[in-house]
Amino acid sequence: MLASTEDTISIVFVLLGYGSPVFMLLLTWLVGRVIQRRHVASLERREGDVGRRIIVTNEKRLPAGVEATSGQMVSASVVVGTDYFRRFLAAWRSVVGGRVGSIEPILMRARREAILRMLEKADGMGANFVVNVRLDTSTIGTTQAGKNKFSMCEVLAYGTAVKTGFEQSPYGVTYSAASDRT
C-alpha cells in the first residue's frame, strides 16, 4: 500500500508540474479571446458612429472644391498588451522565423483604437475631415535573461482635423481621391 501511495503522490506532482502551465496557457487563451472579441465589437460600433461624420485620409490636401475654415492637429495614443498565450506562440514562431500571426491582431486593434480616439477628438471639435493621418508604432518590452521580450505596443495616431463649410449627409460623403490629382 505504501508503494501505491508514493506512486500516486508522484503522479500528482507530475500532473501539477506539467498540467498547470498547460492549464494557464489555455486559460490565458480563453480570456484573451473573450477580451479581443469584446474590443473588436466595441471598435466596430464606435467606428460606425464616428465614421459617418468624419472623412479620414492620409492625403496632405482636402479634396478638390472643399475649402477649410479652420484646422488643428489632433492626436491620440493607445497601449495594448499581449497575453501569455500569444507570447508563447510568438516565442515558438521566432525559433523558425516568418510571420508572427499571433501578434498581428493585437497590432491591428491598437491601430484601430488609436485612429478611433483621434477621430473622436476631431468629432468633439466639430471637424468634417481629418487629413494627413500618420501612425507611429513602438514596442514596450521587458528584459529577461538578457533577452528583450515583446509585451506591449504603443500606437500614436495624428493628423489635422479640418472644419469646412461643407455639409455632410448623415451617411457620410464619398469622393474619388483620383479626381483631386488631375
N, C-alpha and C positions, 0 to 999 in steps of 0.2 A: 504494500500500500504506500510505503514511503517513496518508492521509485515513481509511482504514478503521480503523486503529488508534486514531486520535483519536475517531472515531465510537464505537468500542467502549468506550473509556475514558469518554466522555460518557454512554453508556447505562448503564454500571456505576455511575457516580456518581448518575445519576438514580434507578436502582433502589435504591441504598443510601439515598439521601435520602428517597425515599417508601416504599420497601419495609420498611425497618427499623422505622419507627413502626407500620406496619400489622402487621408480624410481632410486635412487642412487645404490641400490643393483643390479638392472637389468642392469644399465649402466656399473657398475664395472664388472659384469659377462661377458657382451658382449666384453668390451675392453680387459679384462683378457684372454678371449678365443681367440681373434684375436692375441694378443701378444704371447700366448702359441703356437698357430699353426705356426706362423712365426718362432719362436725359434726352434721348433721341425724340421721344414723343413730345416732350416739352419744347425742344428746338423746333420741331415741325409746326407745332401750334403757334409759337411766337413768330416764326419766320412768315407764316401765312398772314398773320396780323400786320406786322410792320412792312412786309414785302408788298402789300397793296398800296402803301402810301409813299414809299421812297424807292427811287430807281438808283441802283448801285452800279458803278462801272470803274474799271481800272484805267480808263481813258483819262488823259490830262485835261480834256475840254468837255464842255457841255455839248449836246447835240446841236446841229445847225438850227438856227431860228429860236433857240431858247436863251434868254438873257437873264443873267444873275442879278438879283437885287442886293444880296449880301452873301458872305461866305465866312466860315470859321472852321478851323481844324478841330476834328473830333478824334478821340482815340479811346480804346478800351483794351484791357488785357484779361487773360484768364490763365490760371494754373490748374492743370489736370494731372492727377497721379495715376499710376498703374496699380493693378492688384498683383498679388504674388503669383497667381496662375499665369498671367500674361508675361510677367518677368521670367518665370520658369521656362515658358515656351520660347521667349526671345533668347534666353541663355543657350538653350539647345540649338536654336537656329544659328546662333553665332558660331557654333562649332563647325557647321558645314557651309555657312555663308548663304548669301542670297537675300531675297526679300523677307522682311520680318513682318509677316501678316498680322501677328497678334498685337502689334503696337499701332498699326495703321488706323484702326477705328478710334483709338484714343486721340491721335493727332487730328483726325478729321473732326471729331466732336469739339476739340479745343479750338480749331479754326472757325467752325460754325458759331460757337459760343462767343468768341471774341468779335466776330463780324456783327453778330446779332446785338451784342451790348453796345457796339459803336453805333449801329442803326437806331437803337432805342434812344441813345443820347441825341442823335441828329433829329429824330422824330420829336423829342421834347423841345427842341429849339425851333420846330416848325419848318424844317428843311424838306425840300422836294427831291433833291438829288444828293448823293454822296459820290464825288468824283475822285480820281487819282487814289484809289484804295490800295493800300500796301499791307503786307503781313510780314512780321518778323517772328522767328521762332527760336527759342533757346531751350536747352535741356538743363534741368536741375537734378543733379545726381548726388550719390553718396559714394564714398570710397571705402572699400573693404578689402583688406589684404593687398593693398597697393593697386587694386583694380577699380576703375570707375564703373559704377552701375547706374543705369537709367532708372529713375524712379518717378520723375515728374517732368512735364514740359510746360513752358510758358509761351503763349502766343499773344502778340501785340498787333492789333489792327488799328490802322489810322487812315484818315482821308480828309477831304474837305467837304463839309456839309454846306450845301448851297440852297438858298431860298430863291425862288423865281416868282415872277408874276404869272406864271403858267399854272392853270388849274388842272388838277388831275381828276380822272374819273375814279369812283370808289374801287374799281377793279385794277387800277394801275394803268400805266401808259406804256405802250411798246413803240419802239422806233428802230430803224435799221442803223446799226453802227457804221455800216459801209457808206451810207448816204452822206455822213458828215465829213468824209475824207475826200470827196470828189470836188 
